[in-house]
Amino acid sequence: MEWAVALIGIITVNLLLSGDNALVIALASRKLAPAQQRQAILWGGAGAIGMRIILTFAAIVLLRIPYLQLAGGLALFGIAIKLLAGEEEPKKLEAKSSLGDAVKTIIIADMVMSIDNIIAIAAVAKGNITLLVVGLAISIPIIIWGSKVIHALMDRWPVIITIGAAFLGWTAGEMAIADKKIFPLLAPYAWAYWAIPAGLAVGVILAGSLLAGPKK
């Protein structure tokens, strides 16, 4: 059951944080012939998946270093607030006229734009490599070919974003207290193991809503 919940978490996080990545694929390949566009989507998407898996493995290893997991939790907390408050519009991307250039642009842009995804997914996976690979393998194709549907659902039911952001806040708390230097310090305070994640989940909703208010 716990494995299934974590898998759903990885897929949800990827869907919530990867909207701009789908846009990159469309923009980079828009000047290609229809047949080449399909190839650019296929090869660029495959390259982006492979790169993201490698980087997420690296993140899982690095987060085992003392205090880095605490720092990662704080970074994830900030990512969750930004998600709820609303991201900036993606920068314009130059369309490429050759298949090779389009594929290269898609892979590089996806890598640069996926730092938040990598931190979040590494946190949810908690070192489970099988869970990580399965979650990414399911969610990334959905992002590549179903981005319009995903955005329509989020526009129609904004509560999806709120729930996802709160989930990231909870995960950020779990990630921070799981740091090998922090976890033993909380041993006398058993309530802190649920209170800190819950507090960060609520904090994300409050901070994100306050920041989003003036924009609306």
GROMACS elastic network, one bead per residue, 0.5 to 0.9 nm:
[ bonds ]
;  ai    aj funct       b0    kb
    1     4     6  0.51573   500
    1     5     6  0.62820   500
    1     6     6  0.86908   500
    2     5     6  0.51285   500
    2     6     6  0.62152   500
    2     7     6  0.86082   500
    3     6     6  0.51994   500
    3     7     6  0.61619   500
    3     8     6  0.87186   500
    3   131     6  0.74081   500
    4     7     6  0.50041   500
    4     8     6  0.62190   500
    4     9     6  0.85031   500
    4   131     6  0.89082   500
    5     8     6  0.51830   500
    5     9     6  0.61491   500
    5    10     6  0.88060   500
    6    10     6  0.62598   500
    6    11     6  0.87271   500
    6   124     6  0.62962   500
    6   125     6  0.67153   500
    6   131     6  0.77312   500
    6   135     6  0.87736   500
    7    10     6  0.51966   500
    7    11     6  0.63733   500
    7    12     6  0.85941   500
    7   124     6  0.83690   500
    7   125     6  0.78912   500
    7   131     6  0.62718   500
    7   132     6  0.78338   500
    7   134     6  0.76964   500
    7   135     6  0.55830   500
    8    11     6  0.51878   500
    8    12     6  0.60290   500
    8    13     6  0.85373   500
    8   135     6  0.76358   500
    9    12     6  0.50889   500
    9    13     6  0.60340   500
    9    14     6  0.85099   500
    9   121     6  0.83944   500
    9   124     6  0.67704   500
    9   125     6  0.87399   500
    9   135     6  0.85347   500
    9   164     6  0.86715   500
    9   167     6  0.81126   500
    9   168     6  0.89943   500
   10    13     6  0.52023   500
   10    14     6  0.61474   500
   10    15     6  0.86298   500
   10   120     6  0.81211   500
   10   121     6  0.57210   500
   10   122     6  0.88437   500
   10   124     6  0.62847   500
   10   125     6  0.72095   500
   10   131     6  0.85260   500
   10   132     6  0.75711   500
   10   135     6  0.56293   500
   10   136     6  0.73575   500
   10   139     6  0.80489   500
   11    14     6  0.51974   500
   11    15     6  0.62016   500
   11    16     6  0.86717   500
   11   121     6  0.87911   500
   11   135     6  0.56417   500
   11   136     6  0.69859   500
   11   138     6  0.71581   500
   11   139     6  0.51456   500
   11   140     6  0.83532   500
   12    15     6  0.51532   500
   12    16     6  0.61349   500
   12    17     6  0.86043   500
   12   139     6  0.80322   500
   12   164     6  0.70659   500
   13    16     6  0.51881   500
   13    17     6  0.60851   500
   13    18     6  0.83357   500
   13   117     6  0.72166   500
   13   120     6  0.70495   500
   13   121     6  0.70174   500
   13   124     6  0.88137   500
   13   164     6  0.69368   500
   13   165     6  0.86721   500
   13   167     6  0.86952   500
   13   168     6  0.76906   500
   14    17     6  0.53615   500
   14    18     6  0.57473   500
   14    19     6  0.88367   500
   14   117     6  0.62974   500
   14   118     6  0.89903   500
   14   120     6  0.84885   500
   14   121     6  0.75206   500
   14   135     6  0.87415   500
   14   136     6  0.77488   500
   14   139     6  0.64403   500
   14   140     6  0.73316   500
   14   143     6  0.80559   500
   15    18     6  0.55384   500
   15    19     6  0.70022   500
   15   139     6  0.68126   500
   15   140     6  0.79794   500
   15   142     6  0.79983   500
   15   143     6  0.63937   500
   15   147     6  0.85073   500
   15   150     6  0.74560   500
   16    19     6  0.68541   500
   16    83     6  0.80179   500
   16   150     6  0.85551   500
   16   154     6  0.88136   500
   16   160     6  0.87946   500
   16   161     6  0.69974   500
   16   164     6  0.71544   500
   16   165     6  0.85839   500
   17    20     6  0.79427   500
   17    21     6  0.86865   500
   17    83     6  0.74889   500
   17   114     6  0.82381   500
   17   116     6  0.74288   500
   17   117     6  0.61505   500
   18    21     6  0.52472   500
   18    22     6  0.69240   500
   18   113     6  0.84809   500
   18   114     6  0.75413   500
   18   117     6  0.73637   500
   18   140     6  0.85480   500
   18   143     6  0.68980   500
   18   147     6  0.87147   500
   19    22     6  0.56534   500
   19    23     6  0.68038   500
   19   143     6  0.72423   500
   19   147     6  0.65245   500
   19   148     6  0.89567   500
   19   150     6  0.81765   500
   19   151     6  0.75058   500
   20    24     6  0.62880   500
   20    25     6  0.89272   500
   20    89     6  0.87815   500
   20    90     6  0.66016   500
   20   110     6  0.87452   500
   20   113     6  0.79682   500
   21    24     6  0.51035   500
   21    25     6  0.66826   500
   21   106     6  0.83904   500
   21   109     6  0.77893   500
   21   110     6  0.57660   500
   21   113     6  0.71061   500
   21   114     6  0.79645   500
   21   143     6  0.79317   500
   21   144     6  0.78798   500
   22    25     6  0.53342   500
   22    26     6  0.66278   500
   22    27     6  0.88835   500
   22   110     6  0.88272   500
   22   143     6  0.61585   500
   22   144     6  0.52711   500
   22   145     6  0.78731   500
   22   146     6  0.85491   500
   22   147     6  0.61400   500
   22   148     6  0.89549   500
   23    26     6  0.51707   500
   23    27     6  0.61593   500
   23    28     6  0.85557   500
   23    90     6  0.85280   500
   23   144     6  0.87313   500
   23   147     6  0.80952   500
   24    27     6  0.51731   500
   24    28     6  0.59464   500
   24    29     6  0.85201   500
   24    90     6  0.88080   500
   24    93     6  0.71785   500
   24   105     6  0.85013   500
   24   106     6  0.64157   500
   24   109     6  0.71317   500
   24   110     6  0.74854   500
   25    28     6  0.53945   500
   25    29     6  0.62837   500
   25    30     6  0.84887   500
   25    40     6  0.79836   500
   25    41     6  0.64961   500
   25    44     6  0.76013   500
   25    45     6  0.78765   500
   25   102     6  0.82830   500
   25   103     6  0.85771   500
   25   105     6  0.85141   500
   25   106     6  0.56850   500
   25   107     6  0.89672   500
   25   109     6  0.89616   500
   25   110     6  0.86227   500
   25   144     6  0.76768   500
   26    29     6  0.55586   500
   26    30     6  0.59240   500
   26    37     6  0.85639   500
   26    41     6  0.80767   500
   26    95     6  0.89011   500
   27    30     6  0.53722   500
   27    31     6  0.83573   500
   27    92     6  0.84248   500
   27    93     6  0.63836   500
   27    94     6  0.72153   500
   27    95     6  0.57775   500
   27    96     6  0.85154   500
   28    31     6  0.77243   500
   28    32     6  0.88124   500
   28    40     6  0.86893   500
   28    93     6  0.67187   500
   28    94     6  0.64245   500
   28    96     6  0.56264   500
   28    97     6  0.87354   500
   28   101     6  0.85873   500
   28   102     6  0.54308   500
   28   103     6  0.80458   500
   28   105     6  0.66828   500
   28   106     6  0.65589   500
   29    32     6  0.55705   500
   29    33     6  0.86807   500
   29    36     6  0.81003   500
   29    37     6  0.55709   500
   29    38     6  0.87559   500
   29    40     6  0.65034   500
   29    41     6  0.77082   500
   29    95     6  0.61193   500
   29    96     6  0.61794   500
   29    97     6  0.76802   500
   29    98     6  0.85460   500
   29    99     6  0.77816   500
   29   102     6  0.56765   500
   29   103     6  0.81304   500
   29   106     6  0.85360   500
   30    33     6  0.81890   500
   30    34     6  0.87744   500
   30    37     6  0.70895   500
   30    95     6  0.61637   500
   30    96     6  0.76133   500
   30    97     6  0.84702   500
   31    34     6  0.89571   500
   31    37     6  0.82090   500
   31    95     6  0.60506   500
   31    96     6  0.62968   500
   31    97     6  0.56116   500
   31    98     6  0.84312   500
   32    35     6  0.79652   500
   32    36     6  0.57643   500
   32    37     6  0.55400   500
   32    40     6  0.86206   500
   32    95     6  0.85853   500
   32    96     6  0.73394   500
   32    97     6  0.57238   500
   32    98     6  0.68016   500
   32    99     6  0.71565   500
   32   102     6  0.85234   500
   33    36     6  0.52367   500
   33    37     6  0.60431   500
   33    38     6  0.88216   500
   33    97     6  0.89339   500
   34    38     6  0.64872   500
   34    39     6  0.88321   500
   35    38     6  0.53940   500
   35    39     6  0.65739   500
   35    40     6  0.88226   500
   36    40     6  0.59952   500
   36    41     6  0.85178   500
   36    98     6  0.84818   500
   36    99     6  0.62825   500
   37    41     6  0.61665   500
   37    42     6  0.85622   500
   37    99     6  0.77584   500
   37   102     6  0.88356   500
   38    41     6  0.51400   500
   38    42     6  0.61542   500
   38    43     6  0.86521   500
   39    43     6  0.59496   500
   39    44     6  0.79173   500
   39    99     6  0.76362   500
   39   103     6  0.86140   500
   40    43     6  0.53808   500
   40    44     6  0.53476   500
   40    45     6  0.77019   500
   40    99     6  0.60683   500
   40   100     6  0.79672   500
   40   102     6  0.63490   500
   40   103     6  0.53940   500
   40   106     6  0.82973   500
   41    44     6  0.52842   500
   41    45     6  0.55059   500
   41    46     6  0.81831   500
   41   102     6  0.89756   500
   41   103     6  0.76893   500
   41   106     6  0.84836   500
   41   144     6  0.76592   500
   41   145     6  0.87957   500
   42    45     6  0.52880   500
   42    46     6  0.60575   500
   42    47     6  0.85935   500
   42   103     6  0.88768   500
   43    46     6  0.50237   500
   43    47     6  0.60244   500
   43    48     6  0.84485   500
   43   103     6  0.64287   500
   44    47     6  0.51316   500
   44    48     6  0.60767   500
   44    49     6  0.86011   500
   44   102     6  0.76046   500
   44   104     6  0.70533   500
   44   105     6  0.81520   500
   44   106     6  0.55001   500
   44   107     6  0.57699   500
   45    48     6  0.50264   500
   45    49     6  0.61456   500
   45    50     6  0.86745   500
   45   103     6  0.82016   500
   45   106     6  0.74721   500
   45   107     6  0.73747   500
   45   110     6  0.89889   500
   45   140     6  0.80850   500
   45   141     6  0.77039   500
   45   144     6  0.69567   500
   46    49     6  0.51055   500
   46    50     6  0.62763   500
   46    51     6  0.86374   500
   46   107     6  0.86650   500
   46   141     6  0.88614   500
   47    50     6  0.51742   500
   47    51     6  0.61136   500
   47    52     6  0.85259   500
   47   103     6  0.80640   500
   47   104     6  0.86827   500
   47   106     6  0.83836   500
   47   107     6  0.58713   500
   48    51     6  0.51301   500
   48    52     6  0.60320   500
   48    53     6  0.85913   500
   48   106     6  0.72490   500
   48   108     6  0.79193   500
   48   109     6  0.88807   500
   48   110     6  0.61727   500
   48   111     6  0.68948   500
   48   140     6  0.89073   500
   49    52     6  0.51987   500
   49    53     6  0.62132   500
   49    54     6  0.87268   500
   49   107     6  0.86433   500
   49   136     6  0.75059   500
   49   137     6  0.76696   500
   49   140     6  0.68595   500
   49   141     6  0.87092   500
   50    53     6  0.52338   500
   50    54     6  0.63240   500
   50    55     6  0.87241   500
   51    54     6  0.52161   500
   51    55     6  0.62025   500
   51    56     6  0.85731   500
   51   107     6  0.76412   500
   51   110     6  0.87737   500
   51   111     6  0.69144   500
   52    55     6  0.51157   500
   52    56     6  0.59923   500
   52    57     6  0.85410   500
   52   110     6  0.83331   500
   52   111     6  0.67482   500
   52   114     6  0.75655   500
   52   117     6  0.88440   500
   52   118     6  0.71771   500
   52   136     6  0.85230   500
   53    56     6  0.51302   500
   53    57     6  0.61888   500
   53    58     6  0.86588   500
   53   118     6  0.85551   500
   53   132     6  0.80074   500
   53   133     6  0.70518   500
   53   136     6  0.74784   500
   54    57     6  0.52111   500
   54    58     6  0.63572   500
   54    59     6  0.87599   500
   55    59     6  0.61904   500
   55    60     6  0.87493   500
   55   111     6  0.85918   500
   55   115     6  0.88561   500
   55   118     6  0.70396   500
   56    60     6  0.62357   500
   56    61     6  0.87213   500
   56   117     6  0.87729   500
   56   118     6  0.52750   500
   56   119     6  0.74657   500
   56   121     6  0.73325   500
   56   122     6  0.59533   500
   56   132     6  0.83606   500
   57    60     6  0.51839   500
   57    61     6  0.64737   500
   57    62     6  0.87527   500
   57   118     6  0.89859   500
   57   122     6  0.76474   500
   57   127     6  0.84977   500
   57   129     6  0.78064   500
   57   132     6  0.86145   500
   58    61     6  0.52386   500
   58    62     6  0.61682   500
   58    63     6  0.85919   500
   59    62     6  0.50447   500
   59    63     6  0.59649   500
   59    64     6  0.88226   500
   59   118     6  0.71717   500
   59   119     6  0.69293   500
   59   122     6  0.63983   500
   60    63     6  0.52767   500
   60    64     6  0.69109   500
   60   119     6  0.85984   500
   60   122     6  0.55384   500
   60   123     6  0.78002   500
   60   125     6  0.85179   500
   60   126     6  0.76002   500
   60   127     6  0.60284   500
   61    64     6  0.56173   500
   61    65     6  0.77551   500
   61   127     6  0.81564   500
   62    65     6  0.57129   500
   62    68     6  0.72273   500
   62    69     6  0.82592   500
   63    66     6  0.76841   500
   63    67     6  0.81196   500
   63    68     6  0.52863   500
   63    70     6  0.85107   500
   63    71     6  0.88257   500
   63    72     6  0.73204   500
   63   122     6  0.84634   500
   63   123     6  0.87477   500
   63   179     6  0.83023   500
   64    67     6  0.84092   500
   64    68     6  0.70818   500
   64    69     6  0.66428   500
   64   179     6  0.76025   500
   64   180     6  0.78284   500
   65    68     6  0.56170   500
   65    69     6  0.71773   500
   65   179     6  0.83980   500
   65   180     6  0.82582   500
   66    69     6  0.69158   500
   66    70     6  0.81101   500
   66   179     6  0.64921   500
   66   180     6  0.60459   500
   66   181     6  0.60846   500
   66   182     6  0.88209   500
   67    70     6  0.50078   500
   67    71     6  0.62255   500
   67    72     6  0.85368   500
   67   176     6  0.84343   500
   67   179     6  0.61813   500
   67   180     6  0.75624   500
   67   181     6  0.66015   500
   67   182     6  0.78657   500
   68    72     6  0.59646   500
   68    73     6  0.84970   500
   68   176     6  0.88161   500
   68   179     6  0.75599   500
   69    73     6  0.61053   500
   69    74     6  0.86591   500
   69   123     6  0.86044   500
   69   175     6  0.61858   500
   69   176     6  0.57815   500
   69   177     6  0.83510   500
   69   178     6  0.73398   500
   69   179     6  0.52144   500
   69   180     6  0.82917   500
   70    73     6  0.50914   500
   70    74     6  0.64074   500
   70    75     6  0.86744   500
   70   172     6  0.86223   500
   70   173     6  0.87627   500
   70   175     6  0.66608   500
   70   177     6  0.69574   500
   70   178     6  0.78197   500
   70   179     6  0.57621   500
   70   181     6  0.88385   500
   70   182     6  0.78243   500
   71    74     6  0.51628   500
   71    75     6  0.61761   500
   71    76     6  0.86062   500
   71   176     6  0.72063   500
   72    76     6  0.60596   500
   72    77     6  0.85485   500
   72   119     6  0.67439   500
   72   120     6  0.86157   500
   72   123     6  0.81698   500
   72   172     6  0.76369   500
   72   175     6  0.73446   500
   72   176     6  0.71837   500
   73    76     6  0.50384   500
   73    77     6  0.61942   500
   73    78     6  0.87694   500
   73   119     6  0.84994   500
   73   120     6  0.87187   500
   73   123     6  0.79233   500
   73   169     6  0.86259   500
   73   171     6  0.76610   500
   73   173     6  0.62744   500
   73   174     6  0.77081   500
   73   175     6  0.51725   500
   73   177     6  0.84568   500
   74    78     6  0.64560   500
   74    79     6  0.87523   500
   74   172     6  0.65392   500
   74   173     6  0.80708   500
   74   175     6  0.87534   500
   74   176     6  0.71140   500
   75    78     6  0.51697   500
   75    79     6  0.62987   500
   75    80     6  0.87728   500
   75   116     6  0.84153   500
   75   119     6  0.79803   500
   75   172     6  0.79636   500
   76    80     6  0.61787   500
   76    81     6  0.86946   500
   76   116     6  0.73467   500
   76   119     6  0.66861   500
   76   120     6  0.61980   500
   76   123     6  0.85861   500
   76   168     6  0.69254   500
   76   169     6  0.72249   500
   76   171     6  0.80684   500
   76   172     6  0.54808   500
   76   173     6  0.89738   500
   76   175     6  0.89092   500
   77    80     6  0.52104   500
   77    81     6  0.64588   500
   77    82     6  0.88309   500
   77   165     6  0.89268   500
   77   168     6  0.69555   500
   77   169     6  0.53541   500
   77   170     6  0.85475   500
   77   171     6  0.84723   500
   77   172     6  0.55399   500
   77   173     6  0.79318   500
   77   200     6  0.72295   500
   77   201     6  0.85172   500
   77   203     6  0.87978   500
   77   204     6  0.69916   500
   78    81     6  0.51735   500
   78    82     6  0.62940   500
   78    83     6  0.86556   500
   78   169     6  0.86300   500
   78   204     6  0.81423   500
   79    82     6  0.51152   500
   79    83     6  0.61639   500
   79    84     6  0.88001   500
   79   116     6  0.65503   500
   79   120     6  0.85370   500
   79   165     6  0.85426   500
   79   168     6  0.82186   500
   79   169     6  0.88296   500
   80    83     6  0.50391   500
   80    84     6  0.63945   500
   80    85     6  0.85941   500
   80   164     6  0.82233   500
   80   166     6  0.73190   500
   80   167     6  0.85036   500
   80   168     6  0.57270   500
   80   169     6  0.61493   500
   80   172     6  0.87686   500
   80   201     6  0.89933   500
   80   204     6  0.63442   500
   80   205     6  0.87407   500
   80   208     6  0.78983   500
   81    84     6  0.52686   500
   81    85     6  0.59884   500
   81    86     6  0.84412   500
   81   165     6  0.69972   500
   81   166     6  0.88703   500
   81   169     6  0.82040   500
   81   203     6  0.84860   500
   81   204     6  0.51746   500
   81   205     6  0.73224   500
   81   206     6  0.87494   500
   81   207     6  0.63817   500
   81   209     6  0.84219   500
   81   211     6  0.84226   500
   82    85     6  0.50119   500
   82    86     6  0.58622   500
   82    87     6  0.61480   500
   82   165     6  0.88480   500
   82   204     6  0.89428   500
   82   208     6  0.66753   500
   82   211     6  0.85937   500
   83    86     6  0.53594   500
   83    87     6  0.61870   500
   83   161     6  0.76306   500
   83   162     6  0.86604   500
   83   164     6  0.88415   500
   83   165     6  0.65109   500
   83   208     6  0.76470   500
   84    87     6  0.81983   500
   84   161     6  0.65542   500
   84   162     6  0.62417   500
   84   164     6  0.86826   500
   84   165     6  0.60779   500
   84   166     6  0.88435   500
   84   204     6  0.77403   500
   84   205     6  0.72847   500
   84   207     6  0.85923   500
   84   209     6  0.68401   500
   84   211     6  0.85342   500
   84   212     6  0.72789   500
   85   207     6  0.79833   500
   85   209     6  0.61615   500
   85   210     6  0.77380   500
   85   211     6  0.54409   500
   85   213     6  0.80583   500
   85   215     6  0.86209   500
   86   208     6  0.82179   500
   86   211     6  0.85254   500
   86   212     6  0.65562   500
   86   215     6  0.87852   500
   87    90     6  0.83679   500
   88    91     6  0.87079   500
   90    93     6  0.86155   500
   95   102     6  0.75116   500
   96    99     6  0.75892   500
   96   100     6  0.87627   500
   96   101     6  0.60056   500
   96   102     6  0.52122   500
   96   105     6  0.81071   500
   97   100     6  0.89104   500
   97   101     6  0.73674   500
   97   102     6  0.72979   500
   98   101     6  0.54156   500
   98   102     6  0.62219   500
   98   103     6  0.87371   500
   99   102     6  0.51354   500
   99   103     6  0.61723   500
   99   104     6  0.86095   500
  100   103     6  0.52411   500
  100   104     6  0.61598   500
  100   105     6  0.85736   500
  101   104     6  0.51083   500
  101   105     6  0.60419   500
  101   106     6  0.85675   500
  102   105     6  0.51077   500
  102   106     6  0.61404   500
  102   107     6  0.87229   500
  103   106     6  0.51574   500
  103   107     6  0.63119   500
  103   108     6  0.87135   500
  104   107     6  0.53130   500
  104   108     6  0.61847   500
  104   109     6  0.84675   500
  105   108     6  0.52902   500
  105   109     6  0.58544   500
  105   110     6  0.82667   500
  106   109     6  0.53291   500
  106   110     6  0.59376   500
  106   111     6  0.85073   500
  107   110     6  0.52435   500
  107   111     6  0.61664   500
  107   112     6  0.87606   500
  108   111     6  0.51373   500
  108   112     6  0.62860   500
  108   113     6  0.86407   500
  109   112     6  0.51815   500
  109   113     6  0.60634   500
  109   114     6  0.84678   500
  110   113     6  0.51399   500
  110   114     6  0.58987   500
  111   114     6  0.53211   500
  111   115     6  0.72941   500
  112   115     6  0.65921   500
  113   116     6  0.75846   500
  113   117     6  0.83774   500
  114   117     6  0.50642   500
  114   118     6  0.61317   500
  114   119     6  0.87535   500
  115   118     6  0.51561   500
  115   119     6  0.63674   500
  115   120     6  0.86997   500
  116   119     6  0.53578   500
  116   120     6  0.62414   500
  116   121     6  0.85955   500
  117   120     6  0.51963   500
  117   121     6  0.59444   500
  117   122     6  0.83862   500
  118   121     6  0.52567   500
  118   122     6  0.59607   500
  118   123     6  0.84828   500
  119   122     6  0.53175   500
  119   123     6  0.62696   500
  119   124     6  0.88578   500
  120   123     6  0.51677   500
  120   124     6  0.63463   500
  120   125     6  0.87035   500
  120   168     6  0.72440   500
  120   171     6  0.80344   500
  120   172     6  0.81191   500
  121   124     6  0.50990   500
  121   125     6  0.60000   500
  121   126     6  0.85904   500
  121   132     6  0.74814   500
  121   135     6  0.88926   500
  121   136     6  0.87390   500
  122   125     6  0.52330   500
  122   126     6  0.63204   500
  122   127     6  0.71522   500
  122   132     6  0.77090   500
  123   126     6  0.54601   500
  123   127     6  0.80805   500
  123   171     6  0.67743   500
  123   172     6  0.74610   500
  123   174     6  0.84080   500
  123   175     6  0.60836   500
  124   127     6  0.85366   500
  124   132     6  0.85780   500
  124   168     6  0.87096   500
  124   171     6  0.66318   500
  124   175     6  0.83818   500
  125   128     6  0.53911   500
  125   129     6  0.73617   500
  125   130     6  0.88816   500
  125   131     6  0.62822   500
  125   132     6  0.56312   500
  125   135     6  0.88451   500
  126   129     6  0.85991   500
  126   132     6  0.88303   500
  126   175     6  0.83879   500
  127   131     6  0.86013   500
  127   132     6  0.80711   500
  128   131     6  0.53833   500
  128   132     6  0.62458   500
  128   133     6  0.88998   500
  129   133     6  0.62256   500
  129   134     6  0.86037   500
  130   133     6  0.53251   500
  130   134     6  0.61401   500
  130   135     6  0.84332   500
  131   134     6  0.52999   500
  131   135     6  0.59422   500
  131   136     6  0.85396   500
  132   135     6  0.52591   500
  132   136     6  0.61966   500
  132   137     6  0.84860   500
  133   136     6  0.52947   500
  133   137     6  0.59276   500
  133   138     6  0.85800   500
  134   137     6  0.50728   500
  134   138     6  0.61865   500
  134   139     6  0.86108   500
  135   138     6  0.53841   500
  135   139     6  0.61528   500
  135   140     6  0.85039   500
  136   139     6  0.52124   500
  136   140     6  0.57453   500
  136   141     6  0.85663   500
  137   140     6  0.60348   500
  137   141     6  0.70724   500
  138   141     6  0.64112   500
  138   142     6  0.69371   500
  139   142     6  0.51520   500
  139   143     6  0.63418   500
  139   144     6  0.88778   500
  140   144     6  0.62617   500
  140   145     6  0.87733   500
  141   144     6  0.50278   500
  141   145     6  0.61606   500
  141   146     6  0.78618   500
  142   145     6  0.55195   500
  142   146     6  0.51695   500
  142   147     6  0.72173   500
  142   150     6  0.87873   500
  143   146     6  0.53659   500
  143   147     6  0.51379   500
  143   148     6  0.88825   500
  143   150     6  0.78744   500
  144   147     6  0.62823   500
  145   148     6  0.81859   500
  146   149     6  0.54598   500
  146   150     6  0.63423   500
  146   151     6  0.88407   500
  147   150     6  0.50515   500
  147   151     6  0.61824   500
  147   152     6  0.85903   500
  148   151     6  0.52528   500
  148   152     6  0.61784   500
  148   153     6  0.87195   500
  149   152     6  0.50743   500
  149   153     6  0.62468   500
  149   154     6  0.87130   500
  150   153     6  0.52628   500
  150   154     6  0.63429   500
  150   155     6  0.86832   500
  151   154     6  0.51083   500
  151   155     6  0.60743   500
  151   156     6  0.85524   500
  152   155     6  0.51053   500
  152   156     6  0.61199   500
  152   157     6  0.85348   500
  153   156     6  0.51396   500
  153   157     6  0.59575   500
  153   158     6  0.80068   500
  153   160     6  0.82396   500
  154   157     6  0.51519   500
  154   158     6  0.51694   500
  154   159     6  0.77618   500
  154   160     6  0.62035   500
  154   161     6  0.66647   500
  155   158     6  0.57347   500
  156   159     6  0.89144   500
  157   160     6  0.59939   500
  157   161     6  0.81153   500
  158   161     6  0.54829   500
  158   162     6  0.67268   500
  158   163     6  0.89354   500
  159   163     6  0.60597   500
  159   164     6  0.84094   500
  160   163     6  0.52645   500
  160   164     6  0.61153   500
  160   165     6  0.85934   500
  161   164     6  0.50111   500
  161   165     6  0.60108   500
  161   166     6  0.85311   500
  162   165     6  0.51532   500
  162   166     6  0.61774   500
  162   167     6  0.85686   500
  162   204     6  0.89832   500
  162   205     6  0.69452   500
  162   208     6  0.89321   500
  163   166     6  0.51473   500
  163   167     6  0.61455   500
  163   168     6  0.87132   500
  163   205     6  0.88238   500
  164   167     6  0.50041   500
  164   168     6  0.63124   500
  164   169     6  0.87074   500
  165   168     6  0.50514   500
  165   169     6  0.62803   500
  165   170     6  0.87549   500
  165   201     6  0.76871   500
  165   204     6  0.68032   500
  165   205     6  0.72627   500
  165   208     6  0.86952   500
  166   170     6  0.62689   500
  166   171     6  0.85850   500
  166   198     6  0.88360   500
  166   200     6  0.79509   500
  166   202     6  0.67843   500
  166   203     6  0.83904   500
  166   204     6  0.61023   500
  166   205     6  0.62868   500
  167   170     6  0.51116   500
  167   171     6  0.61597   500
  167   172     6  0.85456   500
  167   201     6  0.65687   500
  168   172     6  0.59877   500
  168   173     6  0.86298   500
  168   200     6  0.88505   500
  168   201     6  0.72249   500
  168   204     6  0.84330   500
  169   173     6  0.64017   500
  169   174     6  0.87998   500
  169   197     6  0.68233   500
  169   198     6  0.78852   500
  169   199     6  0.83188   500
  169   200     6  0.50594   500
  169   202     6  0.76269   500
  169   203     6  0.75958   500
  169   204     6  0.58895   500
  169   205     6  0.85498   500
  170   173     6  0.51769   500
  170   174     6  0.63697   500
  170   175     6  0.86162   500
  170   194     6  0.89541   500
  170   196     6  0.80311   500
  170   198     6  0.58059   500
  170   199     6  0.78136   500
  170   200     6  0.59188   500
  170   202     6  0.84733   500
  170   204     6  0.89751   500
  171   174     6  0.50299   500
  171   175     6  0.59797   500
  171   176     6  0.85348   500
  171   197     6  0.67507   500
  171   200     6  0.87084   500
  171   201     6  0.82470   500
  172   175     6  0.50284   500
  172   176     6  0.61247   500
  172   177     6  0.87369   500
  172   197     6  0.69197   500
  172   200     6  0.73122   500
  172   201     6  0.83588   500
  173   176     6  0.51669   500
  173   177     6  0.62829   500
  173   178     6  0.85011   500
  173   193     6  0.85935   500
  173   194     6  0.85802   500
  173   195     6  0.88619   500
  173   196     6  0.56837   500
  173   198     6  0.75824   500
  173   199     6  0.80374   500
  173   200     6  0.60734   500
  173   201     6  0.79587   500
  174   177     6  0.54371   500
  174   178     6  0.60462   500
  174   179     6  0.89675   500
  174   193     6  0.75552   500
  174   194     6  0.81621   500
  174   196     6  0.77004   500
  174   197     6  0.56696   500
  175   178     6  0.52229   500
  175   179     6  0.68300   500
  175   197     6  0.87423   500
  176   179     6  0.56973   500
  176   182     6  0.75409   500
  176   183     6  0.85192   500
  176   197     6  0.88009   500
  177   180     6  0.81637   500
  177   181     6  0.86252   500
  177   182     6  0.56084   500
  177   183     6  0.52833   500
  177   186     6  0.79456   500
  177   192     6  0.87487   500
  177   193     6  0.72016   500
  177   196     6  0.80037   500
  177   197     6  0.85730   500
  178   181     6  0.82916   500
  178   182     6  0.67619   500
  178   183     6  0.53812   500
  179   182     6  0.52118   500
  179   183     6  0.58801   500
  179   184     6  0.89622   500
  180   183     6  0.56854   500
  180   184     6  0.72433   500
  181   184     6  0.66040   500
  181   185     6  0.73712   500
  182   185     6  0.53882   500
  182   186     6  0.68173   500
  183   186     6  0.55157   500
  183   187     6  0.68546   500
  183   193     6  0.87510   500
  184   187     6  0.52748   500
  184   188     6  0.84859   500
  185   188     6  0.73971   500
  185   189     6  0.84531   500
  186   189     6  0.52479   500
  186   190     6  0.68683   500
  186   191     6  0.88651   500
  186   192     6  0.67249   500
  186   193     6  0.75642   500
  187   190     6  0.60415   500
  187   192     6  0.86718   500
  187   193     6  0.87886   500
  188   191     6  0.89234   500
  189   192     6  0.55983   500
  189   193     6  0.77843   500
  190   193     6  0.58296   500
  190   194     6  0.80444   500
  191   194     6  0.59289   500
  191   195     6  0.59612   500
  191   196     6  0.85127   500
  192   196     6  0.55294   500
  192   197     6  0.83127   500
  193   196     6  0.61864   500
  193   197     6  0.72035   500
  194   197     6  0.55939   500
  194   198     6  0.61172   500
  194   199     6  0.85169   500
  195   198     6  0.50858   500
  195   199     6  0.58632   500
  195   200     6  0.85819   500
  196   199     6  0.50122   500
  196   200     6  0.62202   500
  196   201     6  0.86014   500
  197   200     6  0.52110   500
  197   201     6  0.61844   500
  197   202     6  0.87244   500
  198   201     6  0.50708   500
  198   202     6  0.63003   500
  198   203     6  0.84750   500
  199   202     6  0.52177   500
  199   203     6  0.59500   500
  199   204     6  0.86225   500
  200   204     6  0.60415   500
  200   205     6  0.86702   500
  201   204     6  0.52856   500
  201   205     6  0.66433   500
  201   206     6  0.89130   500
  202   205     6  0.52343   500
  202   206     6  0.62716   500
  202   207     6  0.86020   500
  203   206     6  0.51444   500
  203   207     6  0.58968   500
  203   208     6  0.81178   500
  204   207     6  0.53039   500
  204   208     6  0.56325   500
  204   209     6  0.81227   500
  205   208     6  0.52680   500
  205   209     6  0.58643   500
  205   210     6  0.84706   500
  206   209     6  0.52698   500
  206   210     6  0.61676   500
  206   211     6  0.86841   500
  207   210     6  0.51686   500
  207   211     6  0.61829   500
  207   212     6  0.85197   500
  208   211     6  0.52161   500
  208   212     6  0.60111   500
  208   213     6  0.85248   500
  209   212     6  0.50607   500
  209   213     6  0.59907   500
  210   213     6  0.52348   500
  210   214     6  0.75830   500
  211   214     6  0.66178   500
  211   215     6  0.75487   500
  212   215     6  0.54425   500
  212   216     6  0.64973   500
  213   216     6  0.53928   500
